[in-house]
Amino acid sequence: MINFIQDLIQYIKNKLFSSKYVVKGKCKQCGKCCSAILFSDENGYIKTEEDFLNLQKRNRRYLHFTINGKVEDKNNSFYDGALMFKCKSLGEDNRCKRYILRSLYCRDYPSINPTFIHNGGETLDDCGFWFDVDKKFKEYLK
């Protein structure tokens, strides 16, 4: 329950004090975002199984995910080597088996993280969502 309250507070804080980015588009219900998830802690993206186990010990919500691969992007050391995770609720049809009870993490996808966006982060290929700025530069000058 404590983790849920912490997640809720973080979610509200992110919504109230978010950056000048917005999410556009809509979900295509392909399930790709549920099987290529990146997690981070205070040291950056999770890159080892040991770091993932430590993350699970600190927050039980991560028990709902399994390691599903590794990012290989030699052009971007920020992400290269990061582990990808898959949600255990993803069904054979690539739909969530517990959609109504999904976590705040899932409800907030794709979340606006300025560091992620500034480092070249994008939504997954063929995803119906994309990031954009809330106003163009010329609008801020007015």
C-alpha positions as CSV (number, residue, x, y, z in Angstrom):
1,M,0.0,0.0,0.0
2,I,2.9,2.4,0.8
3,N,4.4,1.8,-2.7
4,F,1.0,2.6,-4.3
5,I,0.8,5.9,-2.3
6,Q,4.3,6.8,-3.3
7,D,3.6,6.0,-6.9
8,L,0.4,8.1,-6.8
9,I,2.3,11.0,-5.3
10,Q,5.0,10.8,-8.0
11,Y,2.3,10.5,-10.7
12,I,0.5,13.6,-9.5
13,K,3.8,15.5,-9.1
14,N,4.8,14.6,-12.6
15,K,1.5,15.8,-14.0
16,L,1.5,19.1,-12.1
17,F,5.2,20.0,-12.7
18,S,5.9,18.3,-16.0
19,S,8.2,19.7,-18.6
20,K,7.1,21.6,-21.7
21,Y,6.6,18.4,-23.6
22,V,3.3,16.7,-24.5
23,V,2.3,13.2,-25.6
24,K,0.4,13.1,-28.8
25,G,-1.4,10.2,-30.6
26,K,-3.2,7.2,-29.2
27,C,-2.5,3.6,-28.3
28,K,-2.6,1.0,-31.2
29,Q,-2.9,-1.8,-28.6
30,C,0.1,-3.7,-30.1
31,G,1.7,-4.7,-26.8
32,K,5.2,-3.6,-27.8
33,C,5.4,-1.1,-24.9
34,C,4.7,-3.9,-22.5
35,S,7.6,-6.1,-23.6
36,A,10.4,-3.5,-24.1
37,I,10.3,-1.6,-20.8
38,L,13.3,0.2,-19.4
39,F,13.7,0.8,-15.7
40,S,16.1,3.1,-13.9
41,D,17.2,3.9,-10.4
42,E,19.4,6.6,-9.0
43,N,22.4,5.2,-10.9
44,G,20.7,5.2,-14.4
45,Y,19.2,2.5,-16.4
46,I,19.1,-1.0,-15.0
47,K,21.9,-2.9,-16.8
48,T,22.5,-6.1,-14.7
49,E,20.3,-8.8,-13.2
50,E,21.8,-8.0,-9.8
51,D,20.6,-4.3,-10.1
52,F,17.1,-5.6,-11.1
53,L,17.0,-7.9,-8.1
54,N,17.9,-5.0,-5.8
55,L,15.2,-2.8,-7.5
56,Q,12.7,-5.6,-6.8
57,K,13.7,-5.8,-3.1
58,R,13.2,-2.0,-2.8
59,N,9.9,-1.9,-4.6
60,R,7.6,-5.0,-4.9
61,R,5.9,-3.6,-8.0
62,Y,8.9,-4.7,-10.1
63,L,8.2,-8.3,-9.2
64,H,5.5,-8.1,-12.0
65,F,8.2,-7.9,-14.7
66,T,10.8,-10.2,-16.2
67,I,13.9,-9.6,-18.2
68,N,13.2,-9.7,-21.9
69,G,16.4,-8.6,-23.6
70,K,19.0,-5.9,-23.7
71,V,19.3,-2.6,-25.6
72,E,22.2,-2.7,-28.1
73,D,22.8,0.9,-29.3
74,K,26.5,1.6,-29.7
75,N,25.6,5.1,-30.9
76,N,24.0,6.0,-27.6
77,S,25.9,5.0,-24.4
78,F,23.0,6.4,-22.3
79,Y,20.9,3.4,-23.3
80,D,23.4,0.8,-24.5
81,G,23.4,-2.3,-22.3
82,A,20.1,-1.4,-20.5
83,L,17.9,-4.4,-19.8
84,M,14.5,-4.5,-21.3
85,F,11.6,-5.9,-19.3
86,K,8.3,-7.6,-20.1
87,C,5.1,-7.3,-18.1
88,K,3.8,-10.6,-16.8
89,S,0.2,-9.4,-17.5
90,L,0.8,-9.3,-21.3
91,G,-1.4,-11.9,-22.9
92,E,-0.8,-14.1,-26.0
93,D,-3.0,-11.6,-28.0
94,N,-0.6,-8.7,-26.8
95,R,-3.4,-7.3,-24.6
96,C,-3.2,-6.7,-20.9
97,K,-4.9,-9.5,-18.9
98,R,-5.5,-7.1,-16.0
99,Y,-6.1,-3.8,-17.8
100,I,-8.6,-2.4,-15.3
101,L,-6.2,-3.1,-12.4
102,R,-3.0,-2.0,-14.3
103,S,-0.4,-0.1,-12.3
104,L,0.1,3.6,-12.4
105,Y,3.4,2.9,-14.3
106,C,1.3,1.5,-17.1
107,R,-1.4,4.1,-16.9
108,D,1.2,6.9,-17.4
109,Y,2.8,5.4,-20.5
110,P,4.4,7.1,-22.3
111,S,5.5,9.3,-19.4
112,I,7.2,12.5,-20.1
113,N,10.8,12.4,-18.9
114,P,12.9,15.3,-20.2
115,T,16.2,13.5,-19.6
116,F,14.9,10.6,-21.7
117,I,13.8,12.9,-24.5
118,H,16.9,15.0,-24.4
119,N,19.0,11.9,-24.8
120,G,17.2,10.9,-27.9
121,G,14.6,8.7,-26.3
122,E,11.5,8.1,-28.4
123,T,8.4,5.9,-28.2
124,L,8.8,2.5,-29.9
125,D,8.7,2.1,-33.6
126,D,5.1,1.9,-34.9
127,C,3.8,3.1,-31.6
128,G,0.7,5.4,-31.9
129,F,2.2,7.9,-29.4
130,W,4.9,10.4,-29.9
131,F,6.5,13.3,-28.0
132,D,6.2,16.9,-29.0
133,V,6.7,20.3,-27.5
134,D,3.7,22.0,-26.0
135,K,4.4,25.3,-27.9
136,K,6.7,26.1,-30.7
137,F,9.6,28.4,-29.9
138,K,8.0,31.4,-31.7
139,E,4.9,31.0,-29.5
140,Y,7.0,31.5,-26.4
141,L,8.5,34.7,-27.9
142,K,5.0,36.3,-28.2
